[in-house]
Amino acid sequence: MDFAERGRAVNQDLRVLDDAHRLGRITRAEYRVRRRRLLETLYDPSAVVTARNTLVPPTATTTPRVRRRRRRLTPRPPPTRPAMR
């Protein structure tokens, strides 16, 4: 079975699962467990690229930008003083 066929089969199973959850036949927790299990069947460990085997050229790395404070469009109201007694 190729990836496209597996994808179609999983999509059909997900539709059935969604209907069961929507109609209240299964709980949210059970829905999530079954959904996760279905999606894991699409996982192909040979197609995964991890950080251990990737080469990133130094120009591709980013540095954090300096954040500037946003200016207020309206002036702040003057501070209020407590009433004197």
C-alpha positions as a Markdown table, in Angstrom:
| # | Residue | x | y | z |
|---|---|---|---|---|
| 1 | Met | 0.0 | 0.0 | 0.0 |
| 2 | Asp | 1.5 | 3.3 | -1.0 |
| 3 | Phe | 1.4 | 6.5 | 1.0 |
| 4 | Ala | -1.6 | 8.0 | -1.0 |
| 5 | Glu | -3.7 | 4.9 | -0.3 |
| 6 | Arg | -2.7 | 4.9 | 3.4 |
| 7 | Gly | -3.6 | 8.6 | 3.5 |
| 8 | Arg | -7.1 | 7.9 | 2.0 |
| 9 | Ala | -7.7 | 5.0 | 4.4 |
| 10 | Val | -6.7 | 7.1 | 7.4 |
| 11 | Asn | -8.8 | 10.0 | 6.3 |
| 12 | Gln | -11.8 | 7.7 | 6.0 |
| 13 | Asp | -11.1 | 6.3 | 9.5 |
| 14 | Leu | -10.7 | 9.9 | 10.8 |
| 15 | Arg | -14.1 | 10.8 | 9.4 |
| 16 | Val | -15.8 | 7.8 | 11.1 |
| 17 | Leu | -14.0 | 8.7 | 14.3 |
| 18 | Asp | -15.0 | 12.3 | 14.1 |
| 19 | Asp | -18.7 | 11.3 | 13.6 |
| 20 | Ala | -18.6 | 9.0 | 16.6 |
| 21 | His | -17.2 | 11.8 | 18.8 |
| 22 | Arg | -19.5 | 14.4 | 17.5 |
| 23 | Leu | -22.5 | 12.2 | 18.1 |
| 24 | Gly | -21.4 | 11.5 | 21.6 |
| 25 | Arg | -20.6 | 7.8 | 21.2 |
| 26 | Ile | -17.0 | 8.2 | 22.5 |
| 27 | Thr | -15.5 | 10.6 | 25.0 |
| 28 | Arg | -13.0 | 13.3 | 24.1 |
| 29 | Ala | -10.2 | 11.4 | 25.7 |
| 30 | Glu | -11.0 | 8.2 | 23.7 |
| 31 | Tyr | -11.3 | 10.3 | 20.5 |
| 32 | Arg | -7.8 | 11.8 | 21.1 |
| 33 | Val | -6.2 | 8.4 | 21.8 |
| 34 | Arg | -7.7 | 6.9 | 18.7 |
| 35 | Arg | -6.9 | 9.9 | 16.5 |
| 36 | Arg | -3.3 | 9.9 | 17.7 |
| 37 | Arg | -3.1 | 6.1 | 17.0 |
| 38 | Leu | -4.5 | 6.6 | 13.5 |
| 39 | Leu | -2.1 | 9.5 | 12.6 |
| 40 | Glu | 0.8 | 7.4 | 13.9 |
| 41 | Thr | 0.1 | 4.9 | 11.2 |
| 42 | Leu | 1.2 | 7.6 | 8.6 |
| 43 | Tyr | 4.5 | 8.1 | 10.4 |
| 44 | Asp | 7.5 | 6.9 | 8.3 |
| 45 | Pro | 10.7 | 7.1 | 10.4 |
| 46 | Ser | 12.9 | 6.8 | 7.3 |
| 47 | Ala | 11.5 | 10.1 | 6.0 |
| 48 | Val | 12.2 | 12.1 | 9.1 |
| 49 | Val | 15.1 | 14.5 | 9.1 |
| 50 | Thr | 16.4 | 15.3 | 12.5 |
| 51 | Ala | 18.8 | 17.9 | 13.8 |
| 52 | Arg | 21.5 | 15.3 | 14.2 |
| 53 | Asn | 21.9 | 14.9 | 10.4 |
| 54 | Thr | 21.1 | 18.3 | 9.0 |
| 55 | Leu | 23.6 | 20.8 | 7.8 |
| 56 | Val | 22.6 | 24.4 | 8.2 |
| 57 | Pro | 24.8 | 27.1 | 6.6 |
| 58 | Pro | 25.8 | 29.8 | 9.0 |
| 59 | Thr | 24.0 | 32.4 | 6.9 |
| 60 | Ala | 20.7 | 30.6 | 7.4 |
| 61 | Thr | 20.7 | 31.1 | 11.2 |
| 62 | Thr | 18.9 | 34.0 | 12.6 |
| 63 | Thr | 19.7 | 36.3 | 15.4 |
| 64 | Pro | 17.0 | 37.8 | 17.6 |
| 65 | Arg | 15.9 | 41.3 | 16.7 |
| 66 | Val | 15.9 | 44.1 | 19.2 |
| 67 | Arg | 12.3 | 44.9 | 20.2 |
| 68 | Arg | 11.3 | 48.5 | 20.4 |
| 69 | Arg | 8.7 | 49.8 | 22.7 |
| 70 | Arg | 5.5 | 50.7 | 20.9 |
| 71 | Arg | 4.5 | 54.3 | 21.2 |
| 72 | Arg | 1.1 | 55.1 | 22.5 |
| 73 | Leu | -1.2 | 56.9 | 20.1 |
| 74 | Thr | -3.0 | 58.7 | 22.8 |
| 75 | Pro | -1.4 | 60.4 | 25.7 |
| 76 | Arg | -1.6 | 58.9 | 29.1 |
| 77 | Pro | -4.1 | 60.5 | 31.5 |
| 78 | Pro | -2.6 | 62.5 | 34.4 |
| 79 | Pro | -2.3 | 60.5 | 37.6 |
| 80 | Thr | -5.3 | 61.0 | 40.0 |
| 81 | Arg | -4.8 | 62.1 | 43.5 |
| 82 | Pro | -6.6 | 60.6 | 46.4 |
| 83 | Ala | -9.3 | 62.9 | 47.9 |
| 84 | Met | -8.3 | 64.9 | 50.9 |
| 85 | Arg | -10.3 | 64.6 | 54.1 |
